[in-house]
Amino acid sequence: MNQKKSVNSLLIKVVIFALVWWVLTDGHLQSWLIGGVAIVLALWAAKYPPSDRPVHFLKLFLFLPFFLKQSLLGGVDVARRAFQPKLPIDPLLVECSLRLPPGAPQVFMTNMVSLLPGTLSARLENSVLTMHVLDQQGHYMNDFRVLEEKVAEIFSIPVASTEIGERL
């Protein structure tokens, strides 16, 4: 009986998310390619309980310009490297000990690292984030520290000064 209740709950969420998407897109059929992915992601996010770390929404709002700037710089960096083969590509996997507590702050940080120019999150395990960098001569560690401090602000968490990077 519990499984039936779980399936009914899932169906109700699918219907609600689909209705919200339909309203937001005025029912345009072309939007359902993205809408289907959005609904699956919303269902995945809804399955996790809220974080015990409250999000400071003003800080999250103030994070948006940083997010947009870094996303743009990251996209431009990758495009430049693709179209100008003379630019350095010296990849490296780096392990970074996170100063953030486990849970939502670390997951948010892991997802945001990929927006930094020349970086991509590879694995998060035991408060250690492994990230792939395109150019080990770049300033990725400074960018990482700045991002971690911004994430800490969003979750109202103090971060200690520690060495966070080590090459693999």
Stockholm file with secondary structure:
# STOCKHOLM 1.0

chainA/1-168         MNQKKSVNSLLIKVVIFALVWWVLTDGHLQSWLIGGVAIVLALWAAKYPPSDRPVHFLKLFLFLPFFLKQSLLGGVDVARRAFQPKLPIDPLLVECSLRLPPGAPQVFMTNMVSLLPGTLSARLENSVLTMHVLDQQGHYMNDFRVLEEKVAEIFSIPVASTEIGERL
#=GR chainA/1-168 SS CHHHHHHHHHHHHHHHHHHHHHHHTTTCGGGHHHHHHHHHHHHHHHTSCCCSSCCCHHHHHHHHHHHHHHHHHHHHHHHHHHHCTTSCCBCEEEEEECCSCTTHHHHHHHHHHTTSTTEEEEEEETTEEEEEESBTTSSHHHHHHHHHHHHHHHTTCCCCCCCCEEEC
#=GC SS_cons         CHHHHHHHHHHHHHHHHHHHHHHHTTTCGGGHHHHHHHHHHHHHHHTSCCCSSCCCHHHHHHHHHHHHHHHHHHHHHHHHHHHCTTSCCBCEEEEEECCSCTTHHHHHHHHHHTTSTTEEEEEEETTEEEEEESBTTSSHHHHHHHHHHHHHHHTTCCCCCCCCEEEC
//
